[in-house]
């Protein structure tokens, strides 16, 4: 079941590649937050109330509720509902994203000595998600789209931390969460001020 959630998490990036609606992208962020919670919950070796509450706060409250609502309000204020001006057509973007994700699955099946220390599927999918997010950031023009893609990249980093930071996951996740807070709210303020000065939110 845990592996199914990880695979579904990877496929959410293909949905982002296939649609230009920003509201749909935000819904993907909600789904990713829920999937990360389920993956973390199933990955817990020993149940701890403190760890459970921290994971629920970080994934369900922050990633699935607070940040998507903040971005949804930002879209309504700026009246930017679609990003149709990417450098690459959605079909080619979807094809490239599929190739990258398939490469991530191939990495997860490699029988390397280093893979014995980590969960290969975690590692392969998270690396694919990070690369796809960086690809989206480079081809899209809207600042809001870049903020959303940055958050998906942070979600990929969060999944990566689960595979390589078994000894101190809470410290790693706190660092990721702090980066996410700073980036989203500073970029949100940036978008708001750009919108008051210019008619368009293209970079």
MODELLER restraints for C-alpha pairs under 7 A, 6 or more apart:
rsr = mdl.restraints
at = mdl.atoms
rsr.add(forms.Gaussian(group=physical.xy_distance, feature=features.Distance(at['CA:2:A'], at['CA:39:A']), mean=5.77, stdev=0.5))
rsr.add(forms.Gaussian(group=physical.xy_distance, feature=features.Distance(at['CA:2:A'], at['CA:42:A']), mean=6.38, stdev=0.5))
rsr.add(forms.Gaussian(group=physical.xy_distance, feature=features.Distance(at['CA:5:A'], at['CA:35:A']), mean=6.13, stdev=0.5))
rsr.add(forms.Gaussian(group=physical.xy_distance, feature=features.Distance(at['CA:5:A'], at['CA:39:A']), mean=6.60, stdev=0.5))
rsr.add(forms.Gaussian(group=physical.xy_distance, feature=features.Distance(at['CA:6:A'], at['CA:122:A']), mean=6.91, stdev=0.5))
rsr.add(forms.Gaussian(group=physical.xy_distance, feature=features.Distance(at['CA:9:A'], at['CA:32:A']), mean=6.17, stdev=0.5))
rsr.add(forms.Gaussian(group=physical.xy_distance, feature=features.Distance(at['CA:9:A'], at['CA:35:A']), mean=6.62, stdev=0.5))
rsr.add(forms.Gaussian(group=physical.xy_distance, feature=features.Distance(at['CA:10:A'], at['CA:101:A']), mean=6.97, stdev=0.5))
rsr.add(forms.Gaussian(group=physical.xy_distance, feature=features.Distance(at['CA:10:A'], at['CA:125:A']), mean=5.88, stdev=0.5))
rsr.add(forms.Gaussian(group=physical.xy_distance, feature=features.Distance(at['CA:10:A'], at['CA:129:A']), mean=6.37, stdev=0.5))
rsr.add(forms.Gaussian(group=physical.xy_distance, feature=features.Distance(at['CA:12:A'], at['CA:28:A']), mean=6.47, stdev=0.5))
rsr.add(forms.Gaussian(group=physical.xy_distance, feature=features.Distance(at['CA:13:A'], at['CA:129:A']), mean=6.89, stdev=0.5))
rsr.add(forms.Gaussian(group=physical.xy_distance, feature=features.Distance(at['CA:14:A'], at['CA:94:A']), mean=6.09, stdev=0.5))
rsr.add(forms.Gaussian(group=physical.xy_distance, feature=features.Distance(at['CA:14:A'], at['CA:97:A']), mean=6.35, stdev=0.5))
rsr.add(forms.Gaussian(group=physical.xy_distance, feature=features.Distance(at['CA:14:A'], at['CA:98:A']), mean=6.69, stdev=0.5))
rsr.add(forms.Gaussian(group=physical.xy_distance, feature=features.Distance(at['CA:16:A'], at['CA:25:A']), mean=5.81, stdev=0.5))
rsr.add(forms.Gaussian(group=physical.xy_distance, feature=features.Distance(at['CA:17:A'], at['CA:90:A']), mean=6.26, stdev=0.5))
rsr.add(forms.Gaussian(group=physical.xy_distance, feature=features.Distance(at['CA:17:A'], at['CA:93:A']), mean=5.87, stdev=0.5))
rsr.add(forms.Gaussian(group=physical.xy_distance, feature=features.Distance(at['CA:17:A'], at['CA:94:A']), mean=5.00, stdev=0.5))
rsr.add(forms.Gaussian(group=physical.xy_distance, feature=features.Distance(at['CA:18:A'], at['CA:90:A']), mean=5.71, stdev=0.5))
rsr.add(forms.Gaussian(group=physical.xy_distance, feature=features.Distance(at['CA:18:A'], at['CA:91:A']), mean=6.93, stdev=0.5))
rsr.add(forms.Gaussian(group=physical.xy_distance, feature=features.Distance(at['CA:18:A'], at['CA:94:A']), mean=5.73, stdev=0.5))
rsr.add(forms.Gaussian(group=physical.xy_distance, feature=features.Distance(at['CA:20:A'], at['CA:82:A']), mean=5.34, stdev=0.5))
rsr.add(forms.Gaussian(group=physical.xy_distance, feature=features.Distance(at['CA:20:A'], at['CA:83:A']), mean=5.18, stdev=0.5))
rsr.add(forms.Gaussian(group=physical.xy_distance, feature=features.Distance(at['CA:20:A'], at['CA:84:A']), mean=5.87, stdev=0.5))
rsr.add(forms.Gaussian(group=physical.xy_distance, feature=features.Distance(at['CA:21:A'], at['CA:81:A']), mean=6.10, stdev=0.5))
rsr.add(forms.Gaussian(group=physical.xy_distance, feature=features.Distance(at['CA:21:A'], at['CA:82:A']), mean=4.60, stdev=0.5))
rsr.add(forms.Gaussian(group=physical.xy_distance, feature=features.Distance(at['CA:21:A'], at['CA:83:A']), mean=6.70, stdev=0.5))
rsr.add(forms.Gaussian(group=physical.xy_distance, feature=features.Distance(at['CA:22:A'], at['CA:81:A']), mean=5.54, stdev=0.5))
rsr.add(forms.Gaussian(group=physical.xy_distance, feature=features.Distance(at['CA:22:A'], at['CA:82:A']), mean=5.40, stdev=0.5))
rsr.add(forms.Gaussian(group=physical.xy_distance, feature=features.Distance(at['CA:22:A'], at['CA:83:A']), mean=6.98, stdev=0.5))
rsr.add(forms.Gaussian(group=physical.xy_distance, feature=features.Distance(at['CA:23:A'], at['CA:81:A']), mean=6.94, stdev=0.5))
rsr.add(forms.Gaussian(group=physical.xy_distance, feature=features.Distance(at['CA:26:A'], at['CA:68:A']), mean=5.69, stdev=0.5))
rsr.add(forms.Gaussian(group=physical.xy_distance, feature=features.Distance(at['CA:29:A'], at['CA:64:A']), mean=6.52, stdev=0.5))
rsr.add(forms.Gaussian(group=physical.xy_distance, feature=features.Distance(at['CA:29:A'], at['CA:68:A']), mean=6.74, stdev=0.5))
rsr.add(forms.Gaussian(group=physical.xy_distance, feature=features.Distance(at['CA:30:A'], at['CA:63:A']), mean=6.67, stdev=0.5))
rsr.add(forms.Gaussian(group=physical.xy_distance, feature=features.Distance(at['CA:30:A'], at['CA:64:A']), mean=4.15, stdev=0.5))
rsr.add(forms.Gaussian(group=physical.xy_distance, feature=features.Distance(at['CA:30:A'], at['CA:65:A']), mean=6.88, stdev=0.5))
rsr.add(forms.Gaussian(group=physical.xy_distance, feature=features.Distance(at['CA:30:A'], at['CA:68:A']), mean=6.63, stdev=0.5))
rsr.add(forms.Gaussian(group=physical.xy_distance, feature=features.Distance(at['CA:33:A'], at['CA:59:A']), mean=5.01, stdev=0.5))
rsr.add(forms.Gaussian(group=physical.xy_distance, feature=features.Distance(at['CA:33:A'], at['CA:60:A']), mean=5.87, stdev=0.5))
rsr.add(forms.Gaussian(group=physical.xy_distance, feature=features.Distance(at['CA:33:A'], at['CA:63:A']), mean=5.06, stdev=0.5))
rsr.add(forms.Gaussian(group=physical.xy_distance, feature=features.Distance(at['CA:33:A'], at['CA:64:A']), mean=4.84, stdev=0.5))
rsr.add(forms.Gaussian(group=physical.xy_distance, feature=features.Distance(at['CA:34:A'], at['CA:59:A']), mean=6.65, stdev=0.5))
rsr.add(forms.Gaussian(group=physical.xy_distance, feature=features.Distance(at['CA:34:A'], at['CA:60:A']), mean=5.99, stdev=0.5))
rsr.add(forms.Gaussian(group=physical.xy_distance, feature=features.Distance(at['CA:34:A'], at['CA:64:A']), mean=6.50, stdev=0.5))
rsr.add(forms.Gaussian(group=physical.xy_distance, feature=features.Distance(at['CA:36:A'], at['CA:59:A']), mean=6.41, stdev=0.5))
rsr.add(forms.Gaussian(group=physical.xy_distance, feature=features.Distance(at['CA:37:A'], at['CA:55:A']), mean=6.57, stdev=0.5))
rsr.add(forms.Gaussian(group=physical.xy_distance, feature=features.Distance(at['CA:37:A'], at['CA:56:A']), mean=6.50, stdev=0.5))
rsr.add(forms.Gaussian(group=physical.xy_distance, feature=features.Distance(at['CA:37:A'], at['CA:59:A']), mean=5.49, stdev=0.5))
rsr.add(forms.Gaussian(group=physical.xy_distance, feature=features.Distance(at['CA:37:A'], at['CA:60:A']), mean=6.62, stdev=0.5))
rsr.add(forms.Gaussian(group=physical.xy_distance, feature=features.Distance(at['CA:75:A'], at['CA:81:A']), mean=6.43, stdev=0.5))
rsr.add(forms.Gaussian(group=physical.xy_distance, feature=features.Distance(at['CA:78:A'], at['CA:195:A']), mean=6.41, stdev=0.5))
rsr.add(forms.Gaussian(group=physical.xy_distance, feature=features.Distance(at['CA:83:A'], at['CA:142:A']), mean=6.53, stdev=0.5))
rsr.add(forms.Gaussian(group=physical.xy_distance, feature=features.Distance(at['CA:85:A'], at['CA:140:A']), mean=6.99, stdev=0.5))
rsr.add(forms.Gaussian(group=physical.xy_distance, feature=features.Distance(at['CA:85:A'], at['CA:141:A']), mean=6.58, stdev=0.5))
rsr.add(forms.Gaussian(group=physical.xy_distance, feature=features.Distance(at['CA:86:A'], at['CA:139:A']), mean=5.49, stdev=0.5))
rsr.add(forms.Gaussian(group=physical.xy_distance, feature=features.Distance(at['CA:86:A'], at['CA:140:A']), mean=4.44, stdev=0.5))
rsr.add(forms.Gaussian(group=physical.xy_distance, feature=features.Distance(at['CA:86:A'], at['CA:141:A']), mean=5.99, stdev=0.5))
rsr.add(forms.Gaussian(group=physical.xy_distance, feature=features.Distance(at['CA:87:A'], at['CA:139:A']), mean=5.08, stdev=0.5))
rsr.add(forms.Gaussian(group=physical.xy_distance, feature=features.Distance(at['CA:87:A'], at['CA:140:A']), mean=6.43, stdev=0.5))
rsr.add(forms.Gaussian(group=physical.xy_distance, feature=features.Distance(at['CA:88:A'], at['CA:139:A']), mean=6.54, stdev=0.5))
rsr.add(forms.Gaussian(group=physical.xy_distance, feature=features.Distance(at['CA:97:A'], at['CA:132:A']), mean=5.92, stdev=0.5))
rsr.add(forms.Gaussian(group=physical.xy_distance, feature=features.Distance(at['CA:100:A'], at['CA:128:A']), mean=5.80, stdev=0.5))
rsr.add(forms.Gaussian(group=physical.xy_distance, feature=features.Distance(at['CA:100:A'], at['CA:132:A']), mean=6.89, stdev=0.5))
rsr.add(forms.Gaussian(group=physical.xy_distance, feature=features.Distance(at['CA:101:A'], at['CA:125:A']), mean=6.83, stdev=0.5))
rsr.add(forms.Gaussian(group=physical.xy_distance, feature=features.Distance(at['CA:101:A'], at['CA:128:A']), mean=5.17, stdev=0.5))
rsr.add(forms.Gaussian(group=physical.xy_distance, feature=features.Distance(at['CA:104:A'], at['CA:124:A']), mean=4.21, stdev=0.5))
rsr.add(forms.Gaussian(group=physical.xy_distance, feature=features.Distance(at['CA:104:A'], at['CA:125:A']), mean=5.21, stdev=0.5))
rsr.add(forms.Gaussian(group=physical.xy_distance, feature=features.Distance(at['CA:104:A'], at['CA:127:A']), mean=6.60, stdev=0.5))
rsr.add(forms.Gaussian(group=physical.xy_distance, feature=features.Distance(at['CA:104:A'], at['CA:128:A']), mean=5.06, stdev=0.5))
rsr.add(forms.Gaussian(group=physical.xy_distance, feature=features.Distance(at['CA:105:A'], at['CA:121:A']), mean=7.00, stdev=0.5))
rsr.add(forms.Gaussian(group=physical.xy_distance, feature=features.Distance(at['CA:105:A'], at['CA:124:A']), mean=5.70, stdev=0.5))
rsr.add(forms.Gaussian(group=physical.xy_distance, feature=features.Distance(at['CA:105:A'], at['CA:125:A']), mean=6.48, stdev=0.5))
rsr.add(forms.Gaussian(group=physical.xy_distance, feature=features.Distance(at['CA:107:A'], at['CA:124:A']), mean=5.30, stdev=0.5))
rsr.add(forms.Gaussian(group=physical.xy_distance, feature=features.Distance(at['CA:108:A'], at['CA:120:A']), mean=4.34, stdev=0.5))
rsr.add(forms.Gaussian(group=physical.xy_distance, feature=features.Distance(at['CA:108:A'], at['CA:121:A']), mean=4.75, stdev=0.5))
rsr.add(forms.Gaussian(group=physical.xy_distance, feature=features.Distance(at['CA:108:A'], at['CA:123:A']), mean=6.70, stdev=0.5))
rsr.add(forms.Gaussian(group=physical.xy_distance, feature=features.Distance(at['CA:108:A'], at['CA:124:A']), mean=4.75, stdev=0.5))
rsr.add(forms.Gaussian(group=physical.xy_distance, feature=features.Distance(at['CA:109:A'], at['CA:120:A']), mean=6.94, stdev=0.5))
rsr.add(forms.Gaussian(group=physical.xy_distance, feature=features.Distance(at['CA:118:A'], at['CA:163:A']), mean=5.23, stdev=0.5))
rsr.add(forms.Gaussian(group=physical.xy_distance, feature=features.Distance(at['CA:118:A'], at['CA:164:A']), mean=5.85, stdev=0.5))
rsr.add(forms.Gaussian(group=physical.xy_distance, feature=features.Distance(at['CA:119:A'], at['CA:163:A']), mean=5.49, stdev=0.5))
rsr.add(forms.Gaussian(group=physical.xy_distance, feature=features.Distance(at['CA:122:A'], at['CA:159:A']), mean=6.51, stdev=0.5))
rsr.add(forms.Gaussian(group=physical.xy_distance, feature=features.Distance(at['CA:122:A'], at['CA:160:A']), mean=6.36, stdev=0.5))
rsr.add(forms.Gaussian(group=physical.xy_distance, feature=features.Distance(at['CA:122:A'], at['CA:163:A']), mean=5.71, stdev=0.5))
rsr.add(forms.Gaussian(group=physical.xy_distance, feature=features.Distance(at['CA:123:A'], at['CA:160:A']), mean=5.72, stdev=0.5))
rsr.add(forms.Gaussian(group=physical.xy_distance, feature=features.Distance(at['CA:123:A'], at['CA:163:A']), mean=6.09, stdev=0.5))
rsr.add(forms.Gaussian(group=physical.xy_distance, feature=features.Distance(at['CA:126:A'], at['CA:156:A']), mean=4.69, stdev=0.5))
rsr.add(forms.Gaussian(group=physical.xy_distance, feature=features.Distance(at['CA:126:A'], at['CA:157:A']), mean=6.61, stdev=0.5))
rsr.add(forms.Gaussian(group=physical.xy_distance, feature=features.Distance(at['CA:126:A'], at['CA:159:A']), mean=5.71, stdev=0.5))
rsr.add(forms.Gaussian(group=physical.xy_distance, feature=features.Distance(at['CA:126:A'], at['CA:160:A']), mean=5.30, stdev=0.5))
rsr.add(forms.Gaussian(group=physical.xy_distance, feature=features.Distance(at['CA:127:A'], at['CA:156:A']), mean=6.96, stdev=0.5))
rsr.add(forms.Gaussian(group=physical.xy_distance, feature=features.Distance(at['CA:129:A'], at['CA:153:A']), mean=6.50, stdev=0.5))
rsr.add(forms.Gaussian(group=physical.xy_distance, feature=features.Distance(at['CA:129:A'], at['CA:156:A']), mean=5.41, stdev=0.5))
rsr.add(forms.Gaussian(group=physical.xy_distance, feature=features.Distance(at['CA:130:A'], at['CA:153:A']), mean=4.75, stdev=0.5))
rsr.add(forms.Gaussian(group=physical.xy_distance, feature=features.Distance(at['CA:130:A'], at['CA:156:A']), mean=5.36, stdev=0.5))
rsr.add(forms.Gaussian(group=physical.xy_distance, feature=features.Distance(at['CA:130:A'], at['CA:157:A']), mean=6.89, stdev=0.5))
rsr.add(forms.Gaussian(group=physical.xy_distance, feature=features.Distance(at['CA:133:A'], at['CA:149:A']), mean=5.29, stdev=0.5))
rsr.add(forms.Gaussian(group=physical.xy_distance, feature=features.Distance(at['CA:133:A'], at['CA:150:A']), mean=6.72, stdev=0.5))
rsr.add(forms.Gaussian(group=physical.xy_distance, feature=features.Distance(at['CA:133:A'], at['CA:152:A']), mean=6.30, stdev=0.5))
rsr.add(forms.Gaussian(group=physical.xy_distance, feature=features.Distance(at['CA:133:A'], at['CA:153:A']), mean=5.27, stdev=0.5))
rsr.add(forms.Gaussian(group=physical.xy_distance, feature=features.Distance(at['CA:136:A'], at['CA:149:A']), mean=6.51, stdev=0.5))
rsr.add(forms.Gaussian(group=physical.xy_distance, feature=features.Distance(at['CA:137:A'], at['CA:146:A']), mean=5.24, stdev=0.5))
rsr.add(forms.Gaussian(group=physical.xy_distance, feature=features.Distance(at['CA:137:A'], at['CA:149:A']), mean=6.15, stdev=0.5))
rsr.add(forms.Gaussian(group=physical.xy_distance, feature=features.Distance(at['CA:140:A'], at['CA:146:A']), mean=6.96, stdev=0.5))
rsr.add(forms.Gaussian(group=physical.xy_distance, feature=features.Distance(at['CA:141:A'], at['CA:202:A']), mean=5.05, stdev=0.5))
rsr.add(forms.Gaussian(group=physical.xy_distance, feature=features.Distance(at['CA:141:A'], at['CA:203:A']), mean=5.33, stdev=0.5))
rsr.add(forms.Gaussian(group=physical.xy_distance, feature=features.Distance(at['CA:142:A'], at['CA:201:A']), mean=5.61, stdev=0.5))
rsr.add(forms.Gaussian(group=physical.xy_distance, feature=features.Distance(at['CA:142:A'], at['CA:202:A']), mean=4.63, stdev=0.5))
rsr.add(forms.Gaussian(group=physical.xy_distance, feature=features.Distance(at['CA:142:A'], at['CA:203:A']), mean=6.00, stdev=0.5))
rsr.add(forms.Gaussian(group=physical.xy_distance, feature=features.Distance(at['CA:143:A'], at['CA:191:A']), mean=6.71, stdev=0.5))
rsr.add(forms.Gaussian(group=physical.xy_distance, feature=features.Distance(at['CA:143:A'], at['CA:201:A']), mean=6.16, stdev=0.5))
rsr.add(forms.Gaussian(group=physical.xy_distance, feature=features.Distance(at['CA:143:A'], at['CA:202:A']), mean=6.42, stdev=0.5))
rsr.add(forms.Gaussian(group=physical.xy_distance, feature=features.Distance(at['CA:143:A'], at['CA:203:A']), mean=6.17, stdev=0.5))
rsr.add(forms.Gaussian(group=physical.xy_distance, feature=features.Distance(at['CA:147:A'], at['CA:184:A']), mean=6.67, stdev=0.5))
rsr.add(forms.Gaussian(group=physical.xy_distance, feature=features.Distance(at['CA:147:A'], at['CA:187:A']), mean=6.83, stdev=0.5))
rsr.add(forms.Gaussian(group=physical.xy_distance, feature=features.Distance(at['CA:154:A'], at['CA:176:A']), mean=7.00, stdev=0.5))
rsr.add(forms.Gaussian(group=physical.xy_distance, feature=features.Distance(at['CA:154:A'], at['CA:180:A']), mean=6.90, stdev=0.5))
rsr.add(forms.Gaussian(group=physical.xy_distance, feature=features.Distance(at['CA:158:A'], at['CA:173:A']), mean=6.62, stdev=0.5))
rsr.add(forms.Gaussian(group=physical.xy_distance, feature=features.Distance(at['CA:158:A'], at['CA:176:A']), mean=6.78, stdev=0.5))
rsr.add(forms.Gaussian(group=physical.xy_distance, feature=features.Distance(at['CA:161:A'], at['CA:169:A']), mean=6.84, stdev=0.5))
rsr.add(forms.Gaussian(group=physical.xy_distance, feature=features.Distance(at['CA:161:A'], at['CA:172:A']), mean=6.67, stdev=0.5))
rsr.add(forms.Gaussian(group=physical.xy_distance, feature=features.Distance(at['CA:162:A'], at['CA:169:A']), mean=6.68, stdev=0.5))
rsr.add(forms.Gaussian(group=physical.xy_distance, feature=features.Distance(at['CA:194:A'], at['CA:201:A']), mean=6.92, stdev=0.5))
rsr.add(forms.Gaussian(group=physical.xy_distance, feature=features.Distance(at['CA:195:A'], at['CA:201:A']), mean=6.49, stdev=0.5))
